[in-house]
């Protein structure tokens, strides 16, 4: 039986690892809380069209790749924790730009200004996540605990996908857009503060480090896995582009908790293929319920299935990326996983606003993409992974 069970080491959960994991969650929350709120602000306050709103939201995906080729050089020649902290502070500055723009009441704001803001936001977020996930979290763990460290810390950013939008919607409904922006800034600064408290030893740079390289950025041999993963994340992004309530995101968090239990007990010794297939079927069920049965119970079952699906799929694909890499490329596999998820999510949200004006065609597109992703995984990607994994 081709299965894997990630072990649990109590000694992994020391102070520095907790701080890094919470920093990861707060950083993701600071960006995710803008997902359901920023499009509403752009359309209702700044009077952007649906197409312009979609273009702006999707531009985040472009920014994610902007500084990737420089990541290894920056980490090698500067203190790696300082690179991450500076990136987060610059990210907070980009969010503050929204606060400033919102204060320019009745003044026309050009689309290109918000477009640049979103690209830079994605660029600094991408760089911060690459350094944090591919370097800092690994540095706080023993070599034999690093797979578990990657697996566990990723759950904190995964939980942020429900906590961030939930917080953003509650603040927006009761206190307005300014409160959302300021809270996003506070979360980003808190993330940087957590990283500052962790002592990361200085390491001398390797010889012959190139300014531009794929190290800590992108794993070329993982492109089939990344494309399959992006199909899934685009489908999730399409779902998040429709108007969802704070209750929906709250129940999604319960789905994440169920996914944690399912991994530990249901899929503990299951065949390797079962997790991804089950997760895709649950994602399809979450989409079909909203599309075909808009009943009150659906708004509880759908987010529960969605959280369960994202938790199972995200965890399994992360381990796939790690197993495709050599030991020295673990950080690169982390960055590739992050890029596949975040860029697909942003593209899905952007496509949802730019191409569709109603929920039904958006959901139909997401359903079709999920079915394609399931077929591609079942017929090709899984066997390709088994043939190409390194460990």
N, C-alpha and C positions, 0 to 999 in steps of 0.2 A: 504493500500500500504506500503510495507516494503522499505522505502527509508531513505536516510540520506543526509543532507546538512550541511557542515561544516560552522559555522558562522564566520564572519570577525569582529575582534575587533581592532579598530585603535590603542588602547592603547598598544596592544601587540608589535607594531613595534617601540619600543624604542631603544636607542643607543646600549645597551648591546645585545639585540636580533639581531639587524642588524650585529654587529660585529661577533657574534657567527655563524650566517647564512653564512656570507661571509667567515669566517674561514672554515666552512664546505665545501663550494664550492671550495676554493683554495686547500684544502687538497685533495679532490677528483680529481681535475684537475691535481695535481702533479702526481697522479698515472695513471689516464686515458690517459694522453698525451703520455705515453709509449706504449699504446695498439697497435697502427698501426705502430709504428716506431721501437720498440725493436725487433720484429721478423725479420724485414728487415735487421737490423744490425747484428743479430745473424747469419742469413743465408749468407749474402753477405760479411760481414767483418770477422766474426769469423768462417765461414764455417761450421756451424752446419747443420745437416740433418733436414728434415721437422719433423721427429719423435722427435728428440732431442729438437727442437724449441717448439713443442707442449707440450712436457713434462715439459719444463722450464716455459712456460706461464701458464700451468695448475697448477703448484706447488704453485702458489699464493693462490689457494683455500685452500690448506693444512695449510698454515701459518695463515689464518684468524681465525682458531679455536685454535691456539697454546696457546695463553695466556687467552682465554676466561674464563676458570674456576677460574683464579686468579683475574679477574676484580673487583669483589665485595670486596675482601680483600684489594686490592691496593687502591681502592676508599675510603674504610672505614678508613684505617690506615695512609694514606698520603693525602696531599691536592689534591683534585680531579683535579683541573686545572693543577697542576704540573705533575700529572701522564699523562695527555693528552699532555702537552707541551714536556715532556721528550720522550714520544712515537713518537711524530712528529719529534723531532730532530734526534732520532735514525733512523726513516724512511728516513730523508734527508741524513743521513750517508750511508744508504744502497744504495740510488740512487747515491751518490758520488762514491761508489765503482765501478759503471759502468763507470764513468768518468775516474777513475784510470785505469781500465781494458782496456778501449778504447785507453788510452795513451800508452799501452804496444805494440806498433806496431810490427807486425810480430812475436809476441810471442804467443805460443799455450796456450789457456785457456781451462782448463778442464770443462766438462759439469757440474760436481758436484759443482764447484765454483759458477757458475751462478745459479744453482739449489738452493743452500743454500741462495744466495742473494735474490732470488725471494720468498723463504719461509719466510725469515726474514722480507722482505718488506711487505708481506701479514700479518705477525704476528703483526708488529708495526702499520700497517694501521688498522687492525681489532681492536686492543686495543684502538687506538686513536678514532676511530669511535664509539666504544661502550661507552667510557667515554663521548665523545662530545654529541652524540645523546641521550643517555639514562640518562645522568646526568646533564651536564652543561647547555644544552639548556633548559631542564626542570627547572633547578634552576633559570633561568632568567625570568621565567613566573609565573603568578599567577595560582593557582590551577584550576580555571575554564577556563583558556586559554590554558591548556597544550595539549589538542588534536589538537587545531588549531596550536599551536607552533610546534608540531611534524610534522603535515601535511605541514605547510608552509616551515619549514627549510629543509624538505626532497626535496622540489623542487629545492633548490640551488645545492644540490649534483646531482640531476637528470639533471639539465642543464649542469653540468660539463661533462656529458657523450658526449655531442656534442662539448662544448667549449674546453675540454682537447685534444681529438684527432685532432680537427681542428687546434689548436695552435701547437700541436706537428708536424703535417704534414707540415704546413707552415714553421716552423723553420727548419725542416729536409730538405725540398726541397731547401731552400735558404741559409742555414747556416750550415747544417750538424748535425750529431748526438750529438756532444759536446754541441751545443746550446740548444738542447732539454733537455739534462741531467741537464745542469746548470739552465735552466728555471724551470725545475721540482723542483730542490733544492730551488730556490728562492721562488716559490709558497708555498712550505712546510714551509719555515722559516717565510714567511709573515703570513701564517695561525697561526703559533705559536705566532707570535707577536700580532695578533689580540686578541687571547685568553688572553695574558698577560695583556692587557689593561682593561679587565673585572674583576671587583672585585667579587670574589666568596667567600662567608663567610665560615669559617671553621666550620665543624660539628663534634661533638664527635662521635666516632665509636659506633655502636650498640653492645650490649652484645652478647657474644658467636658467634663471626664471624669466620667462618671456612676459612682456607687458600684456599681450593678448594670448589667451589659451583657453582650451575647453575644460581644464582642470577645475574642479569645484563648481562647474557650470552645467555641462551637458555630456551625457554618456551616449556617444554615437550608436553603439551596438544595441541600444535599448529603444530605437525609434519605433519598431512595430508595437511594442508594449505601450509606449507613450501615446501613439495615435489611437490605440484602442481605449486607453484611459481617458484621453481627451474627448472621445465620443460620449463617454459616460458623463464627464464633468460638464460638457456643453448641454446635455439633456437636463442635468440638475440646474444649470444656470438659466435655462429657458423656464423651468418651473419657478425659480426665484424671481423671474422678471414679472410675473403676474402679481396682482395685489393679494398679499397674504397677511393674515392678522398676527398680532403678537402671540395669541393663543396657539397658532399653528407652529411657530418657532419654539414655544414652550413645550409642546407635546413632542416635537422633534428631538428635544434634549432627552426625553424619556426613551425614545428610540435608540439614541446613542448608548444609554445605560444598558438597554437590553442587548445591544450588540456586544458590549463588553462581557456580559454574562454568557452570551451565545458562544463567543470565542473560547471562553474558558471551559464551558461544559458541553455545549452541543457539538462544536467543531474540533474538540480537543484532539481526537485521533481520526478525524474524517479524512477522506480522500482529498488531495490538494485542490482538485477542480471544483469541489462542492461549494466552497465559500463564494467564489466569484459568480458562479451560476446562480446560487441562491440569492445573493445580493442583487443581481440584475433582475431576477424575477420579482423580488420585492420592490425594486425601483419601478418596474413596469406596472406592478399592482398599484403603487401609490399614484402613478400618473393616470391609470385607467379609472380608478375610483373617482377622481375629480372630474375627468372627462365625461364619464357615462352616468355617474350617480351623485349628483350634487345634493346629497342629503346631509342633515346635521351630523350624523354619526361619521360621515366621510371625513369631516374636518378634524376628527380625532384619529381615525384609522390611517388616513393617508400620511400625515406627518410622522406617525409612529413607524409605519413601514419605510418612509423615506430616511429617517434617522437610523433605523436598523440596517437599511441597505447601504447607506454611505459609510457607516461604521465598519461593516463587514468588508465591503469592496475596498475602501481606503486602506485598511490594515493589510489585507492580502496583497494588494498591488504594491504597497510599500515594500513588503518582504520580497516580492518578485524583483523589484528594482535592485534591492540590496544583493540578492543572490545572483543577479546578472553581472555584477561588478567584481573586480578583484579586490582584495583587502585594502589596497592603497587607494582605490577609487570609491570607497564607501561614501565619502562626502559628495562626490560627483553624482552618485546615484540618488542621494537625498535631494539634491538640487533639481535633478531631472524630474523626479516625482513631484516636487513642489511646482515646477513650471507647468507640467502637464495638468495638474489639478487647478491651479490658480488661473492660468491662461484660458483653459476650457470654460471655467466658471464665468470669467469676465466676458468671453466671446458669446457664451450662451445668454447672459443677461443683456448684452448689447444687441444681439440678434433678436431677442424677444421684444425689445422696444422699437428697433429700427424696421423690422420686417413685418411685424404683426400688431394690429391694433386691438385685437380681442383675445380673450383667454383660450378659446377653443382651438383656433389654428396653432397657437403657441404650444398647447399641450399635445396636439396631434403630431407636430414636428418633433417634440421631445419623445413621444412614444415610438415614432419611426426610428429615431437615432438610438434609442435603447434596444430596440429589436435588432438593429444592425450590429450594435456593440455586442449583444449576446451571441449572435450568429458568428461574428468574426472571432470572438473569444473561443467559442465551442469548436469551430471548424479549423481555426488556424493558430491563434495566439497561444493557447495553452500548450499545444504540442511544440510550437516554436520555442517557448520558454524552457520546456523540459529538455530540449535538444541543445540549448545554448547557455543554460545556467552554469555558473562557475563553482558553486558550492551547494 
